[in-house]
Amino acid sequence: MDLSVIGIVLSLAFIVILALRGWHIIVIAPLAVIIVSILSNMNIMETLTGPYMKGFTNYAGKFYLVFLAGSLFGKFMEDGQAARSIADGILKVTGRDSPMRVMLSISVVTLCLTYGGVNLWVVIFAVIPIARPLFKETNLSWHLFMAAFIFGAASITMTMLPGTPSIQNIMPTKYMASTAYAAPLVGLTGAAVVIVFNIFYFRYILRKSKERGEVYEEPAAGVLGAGVPVSGPMPNVWFSLVPPLIVLLLLNIDLPYVKRDAVVALTGGVVACIILFWKYYANIVDTLCKGALNTVVPIVNTCADVGYGMAVAATTGFKLVSSWLLTLPMNPVVSLAIATNIMAAITGSASGGLGIIMETLVPKYLALGLNPNLIHRIATMSCGAFDAMPHNGAVITMLAVAGLTHKEAYKHFFFGHVIADTIGLILALPVGIWIYG
């Protein structure tokens, strides 16, 4: 095996092991780049200051304002007591003695937001303020939140449900004659499997948490949801829903002089919070400053990870792996699924892995006569399984925003997303082959 390929494998193992032991990605990522550089015969400093920092700064330039606006929106929803009001409304429906219903409620809220077009990066900031008081009221250990959230945020609304507006489901339409509703029965088969798997997984982790005597613990200072009052006056629940609805509308409809953009939508939500909940803010400048500071850790974490991915993409080993994926000797639909999963795992990105497959492999599969709709759905579902490795940018962001570590909560990504989606994909493959030949 080529030394560069070995370097990629070792660096991935390095990240996984240290992340699960509690090391911070800001430290791990550049060390992993050094491993890749040495075994790929690349100059270490040139790789760190070149591909690594290019990926780091490009990501910051593209997404910093989204993170800032999202963090501010979450903080204004918190301090304006709107998030607590929504949580209280949910508890009136689910009951305060049913942890399973609380978990499912968070998943449903997240599912509705993502299927409605709210970006994953936005949803995490909107849902955490609602989830905190729910988990505190029912005394659920906070790490369980990630299981409920990842089920709703990714998987079925990212890659499986027909018509979902996620970038992963739209991307293939730019490369071939398919639509966002491609192969609906294939996607629905996978979605049904993921739903059933996660319901049983929720039951299992709730039982294990109870056996271990786990309870809710207050977050550390600086974490979204820390220090928010859990008693006292709060706005009407219907008024509290207005800012999230404004965010959803601004993301999905065209208005004069208003661009459909996450920053614009989230800023609109912040303005709505200020107008509707003014009297609930103890110190609005303090809310503004704390919300802005909550941006720092998530954005730097994710930038560090993206920089590592860019360094890997610059190696000869990455090019060798890409070429090898073209020659997998099996049913082309199955090889497409395997190739997409491998590329998503290496890049630590569903959209990144899918983009590479669309550019390099899809023309060859189309030349074999495969149905474009089948290619679309299988490739899309495949990019959203093994993408959620410990170095995945979304994984790192969600953990950082939630105030959790890999050691505490990565297992929920692995079982609720990686394993669940892989099983769903495996069972959906024969359905696709049967329908489309």
Secondary structure, DSSP 8 states (H G I E B T S, - for coil): --HHHHHHHHHHHHHHHHHHTT--HHHHHHHHHHHHHHHTT--HHHHIIIIIHHHHHHHHHHHHHHHHHHHHHHHHHHHTTHHHHHHHHHHHHH-TT-HHHHHHHHHHHHHHHHHTT--HHHHHHHHHHHHHHHHHHTT--TTHHHHHHHHHHSTIIIIISTT---HHHHGGGGTSS--TT-SHHHHHHHHHHHHHHHHHHHHHHHHHHHHTT-------TTSTTTT--SSS----HHHHTHHHHHHHHHHHS-BTTB---HHHHHHHHHHHHHHHSGGG-S-HHHHHHHHHHTTHHHHHHHHHHHHHHHHHHTSHHHHHHHHHHTT--S-HHHHHHHHHHHHHHHHT-HHHHHHHHHHHTHHHHHHTT--HHHHHHHHHHHHTTTT--TT-HHHHHHHHHHT--HHHHHHHHIIIIIIHHHHHHHHHHHHHHHHH-
